[in-house]
Amino acid sequence: MNKPIENNKSFLKESFKEGISAHHKKYLGTDVPDNYFSKSKISILDNIKEEVKKEEKPKKQFVFWMQPQFKYIAAASLVFILSLTVWLQSSNKNNFDIPIKLEEFAFSDDILINSLLIEDSEIDAFADATLFNEVLVKAELFEQEIDNVILNSLILEDSLLDNYIDDEFLKTIIL
Amino acid sequence: MSKDAKLVKKLQDPKLKDIAFSELLDIYQERLYWHIRKIVITHENADDVLQNTFIRIYKSIQKFKGKSSLHTWMYRIAYNESIRFLEKNNKKSFDNIDEVSEANLEALFEDAYYDGDQIQRKLHKIISGFNEKQKRVFQMKYFDELSFRQISEVLQISESTLKSTYYSAVKIIEEKILL
């Protein structure tokens, strides 16, 4: 068969007399595998079925809160919790700035509770008085008691020893 | 009501859609394949693009309003899918369109489903030397036998521009092929 390019007048006037694939093979030399179009049709229909199945399958939505209205609520809650945490931390930090005298709080729960309602100066005065009475006086008395105990023990031990020495000495001499 | 209009009506009816789509494939599959093949060159690529094209047609058929013919509408989808495919595959490897054309020509001659003689090779070389617009217009008019109005709808170019583009392409081929 004469190729249209050999006849420049008919070259561009041929139509699909033998079918479009034959036309392309004839003029461009391009071909397709045997039974390509019937196989391709089946393949396309199968792919479409798969696509339809994919679309029909409900998409996995994680949980209800992924919907916009819940997202806003979750975000607002998160912001509130974060700001509350920051505020609490900063307020605690302010409390720690006050110099703490441990002695002032070392007495009883009553003092601690009352201290919340009483002026600082009064607490200081009370703490000084209590410190003097409770600690210094008691310490002084305790020291005196210890001294007495030591002295007594010394005296007692000496007298016992004397007694013992005397007795033993006499026995030894006599015997 | 035309044959295509009846087919569209069936395609847009959920109960008849699958049967109508099989009918649509019988009518247009081969034509669209060749339209795609001339753009993406090799059979393997054309097969991929053809599958994507028909899946897109199936998904979008409900949106078809009949402003253009069904034939033209499908050609446009096939053309867009082919261009998308080329952009995706060629962007990374080539710097300009000439390099792409040269590489495509090599791919065509190496394709298992190409068996062209010397004159056919010469024709391919001449066509690959055209700019993109000239190439598409010539191929659609000459090989796919679309009317200028249809090509105008697919490529969104005025008919008068298409005519001048096509006839200048024909003149170039006639001159070069006889050299």
Interface residues (C-beta under 8 A of the other chain):
Chain A: K3 I5 E6 N8 F11 L12 S15 F16 G19 I20 S21 H23 H24 K25 Y27 L28 G29 T30 D31 V32 P33 F37 S40 K41 S43 I44 L45 N47 I48 E51
Chain B: F21 S22 L25 D26 Q29 E30 R31 Y33 W34 R37 K38 H43 D47 L50 Q51 F54 I55 Y58 K59 L108 D111 Y113 Y114 D115 G116 D117 I119 Q120 R121 L123 H124 Y142 F143 E145 V170 I173 E174 I177 L178
